[in-house]
Amino acid sequence: QVELVESGGGLVQAGGSLTLSCVAPGRTVSNYYMSWFRQVPGKEREFVAAVAWNNITSYGESVKDRFTISRGNAKMTVFLQMNDLKPEDTAVYYCAALVRLAPVKRPGNYDYWGQGTQVTVSS
């Protein structure tokens, strides 16, 4: 079992920035796909970004060029830098880990999930 702990959510005005962090205490996740998803009530969980073990990244269309996913040097952390935030980015953001080769944009493929952190962007 891998525990994932997210932090960094909060309230920000439109156009602002936030950085989310995901930590896997006591684990090295450098050989996993690590991803961020988000979800608003009544909607399906949406793929945001993923980083592979070789640091190749993938982004959802709505966040491309605004968000950046990266791994920390400790290899047990993953970050999501979010710039130029918009009200439609408001959601609970989840960190997820995928430990095998599978499509990264499909939430059902993931093995481990964090509890989520709320991001609210005001207009």
N, C-alpha and C positions, 0 to 999 in steps of 0.2 A: 504494500500500500504506500502511495506517495501522497504526502500532505502538501497542498499548495495554499499559500497565504497571500492574498492580495492586499495592497494598501495604496494610498495616494488619491483616492477619489475625493470629491467635494463639490462645492458650488463655485462656478466661475462665470464671468460674463462672456457673451459672444465675442469672438476674436481673441480670447485669452488662451492660455496653455495650462496643461496639467501633465504630470508624469506619473503613470501607474507602475507599481512594482509587484513582482510575483516572486516569492521565495519558497523554495522547497527545503525546509530545515533538515540539515543532516544528510541531504542527498545531492548527488551530482546529476544534473539533467542535461549534460552536454551532449549526450547521445540520443536525446529525444527530440521530436518536434515539439516546440513550445508555441502556444498560440493564445490569442485573445479573441473572445467572442463578446457580444453584447446582446441584451434582451430588454425589451420594454413590455409592460403587461399586455397580454392579448396577442402578442406577436411571437413568431419563431425566433430562436436564437440565431443571431447573425454573425457570420465570420467577419473578423476585423483584420487580423494580421497573424502571420506565422513565421517562425524562424527555424530552419532545419539545423542539424548538427554541424553542417558545413557553412553555416551562417547565410545561406541563401534564404531570401525573404519573399513573402507573398502578401498581398494586401487586397482587401475588399475595394470595390470600385468607389464606394462613397467616401473612403478615407485616404485613398491614394494621393500622394503628394502633400498630405497634411499630417499623417501619423507616421512614426518610425518605431519599429520593433528592434530590440537589440538584446544581446546577452550580456550579463555582467561578467567581470573578470573572475569572480568566484565560481562561475559555472553552475551555481545553484540559483541564480537570479535571472529574471527576464524583465525588461522594461518596455513600456509603451509611452513614447513621447507623443503627446497630442497637441498640435498647434492649430491656430485659426479655428477654434471650436465653434460649433454652430448649435442652435437649440435642438436640432434633430439628432445631435450626438448624445443627447440625454438618454441614459440607460443604466442598467446594472452591467458592469463589465466583469467578465469571468476569465480567469487564467485556466488553461487546459494543457495537458500533456498527452502526447501520442507516442507510444513506445514501439511502433512497428510501421512498416511502409503502408500507407493508406491515404486516400484523398484528404487533404488537410482542411478543406472548407466544409466538411460534413461533420457536424457536432456529434453524431451518433458513433463516429469512429474513435472518439477519444476515450482514453483509459482513466484519466484522473481529472478532477475539477476542483477549483477553489470555491469558496463560499460567495464570492462576488463583492464588488465595491461600487457604490453608487456614484455616478457622475451626473451632475445637473448643470446645464448651460442655460443661463438666463438671457433673454433678448434685450 
